[in-house]
Amino acid sequence: MDISKLNELITPSGTMAISNKAKMLKKEGKPVIGFGAGEPDFATPGYVIDDVKKASENPENHKYSGVAGLEVLRNEISRTTNLYSGFNASPDNIVVSNGGKHAIFNTLISILDKDDEVLIPSPYWTTYPEAVKIAGGIPKVIATNFSDNFKVTVDQLNENLTNKTKALVWVSPSNPTGTVYTKEEAEVIFEWAFKNNIWIISDELYEHLVYEGEKTPSPAIYDPELKNTIVVNGVAKAYAMTGWRVGWIIANDEVISIAKKIQSHATSNVSNLSQIAATSALQNGLEETNIMKEAFNKRRLSAFDVFNNIDNIKIARPNGAFYLFPDISYYCNNKIKNVSNSIEFCDWLLEEHYIAFIPGEVFGAEGYFRCSYALSENELSEGLKRFTEAIKDL
Ligand SMILES: Cc1ncc(COP(=O)(O)O)c(C=O)c1O
């Protein structure tokens, strides 16, 4: 029997592929150190767990609830958005979904018609192009340059603009590069999108993980009626809550109405207990987030130094998220037997040296790898020592 042509169009998550291989080796007893994690290595704050325990006894939480999300959570999202991001988001303009990933799917399905084009600067988070394709659109990948610190320019956007362009995916801090746009740089891009009547899908999941200087303003600040802007956010990264699966969109009435219709048929409400967990995280402020951020910052600087001191590696100092994205192309030129690209280099590092990095191809950028520093300080230094040893004579 035939199955959907999507099968040929989309690829499975490449991050998962290397993580699974690393897990298998670990199971075999190999001393694998993983730099692949896209999640904090910290535990969800204790007060979240306490609140969920209490809530689990309440029979109301065992029933269906409103599609858009619990009122108490949408009120908290509204309050904290105003507090941290500096724009007004009415609770009625929020739809809570199963993580930021699901929020991005809802967004794309809500705004795209068949063959609409979506601009995606690369290196990109691996899900964006696949999500666009699933929603019937066409991802238009724009390769940014190392020399521009992986920031997209208006010239590049203009070169890729067609009468089919519907949206731009915007993320700062970025996964996988950790790049953070300045206010001035962001303003130029927002102005370009507003002028050309392009949606900006602003993925703000890493907004609290900026280490130096100001964070990038949300486009919603410049577009208070959300005519062109859809904000995506969630609790996964800032509150160490990846497994709870709570994210949301903030958008205008029209988008919210269609997103609710879509979600009402797809998943209905997000698990009530997870929503209560997210409410608790937001109500309790950023103290735990900032403790985690301090630890990440220490690791960011030490890991950056290791790569930066290797002659054959080029690296920009990233200012956000928990990733480094060094240019390792020097090692992808058959210096090692059967290694002619970054996938093969990462395979070699994993199989021969038991260190797992995610190859740049997964993010649309061959010749790089992503190094997450969301792992313990001991593992980080041991793993990087192993890496330095592995490449020292090449
Ligand atoms: C840039 C970016 N956006 C969205 C997500 C999705 O987060 P969630 O776990 O809430 O689905 C991730 C997760 O890795 C991410 O890196």
PDBQT file of the ligand as one rigid body, heavy atoms in Angstrom, charges set to zero:
ROOT
HETATM    1  C1  LIG A 401      15.719  26.710  18.794  1.00  0.00    +0.000 C 
HETATM    2  C2  LIG A 401      14.755  25.742  19.394  1.00  0.00    +0.000 A 
HETATM    3  N1  LIG A 401      13.446  25.976  19.290  1.00  0.00    +0.000 NA
HETATM    4  C3  LIG A 401      12.534  25.135  19.804  1.00  0.00    +0.000 A 
HETATM    5  C4  LIG A 401      12.926  23.985  20.443  1.00  0.00    +0.000 A 
HETATM    6  C5  LIG A 401      11.853  23.060  20.971  1.00  0.00    +0.000 C 
HETATM    7  O1  LIG A 401      11.782  23.013  22.323  1.00  0.00    +0.000 OA
HETATM    8  P1  LIG A 401      10.728  22.093  23.081  1.00  0.00    +0.000 P 
HETATM    9  O2  LIG A 401      11.523  21.097  23.837  1.00  0.00    +0.000 OA
HETATM   10  O3  LIG A 401       9.947  23.022  23.962  1.00  0.00    +0.000 OA
HETATM   11  O4  LIG A 401       9.845  21.459  22.054  1.00  0.00    +0.000 OA
HETATM   12  C6  LIG A 401      14.279  23.675  20.563  1.00  0.00    +0.000 A 
HETATM   13  C7  LIG A 401      14.720  22.412  21.183  1.00  0.00    +0.000 C 
HETATM   14  O5  LIG A 401      15.798  21.917  21.014  1.00  0.00    +0.000 OA
HETATM   15  C8  LIG A 401      15.219  24.589  20.035  1.00  0.00    +0.000 A 
HETATM   16  O6  LIG A 401      16.544  24.360  20.148  1.00  0.00    +0.000 OA
ENDROOT
TORSDOF 0
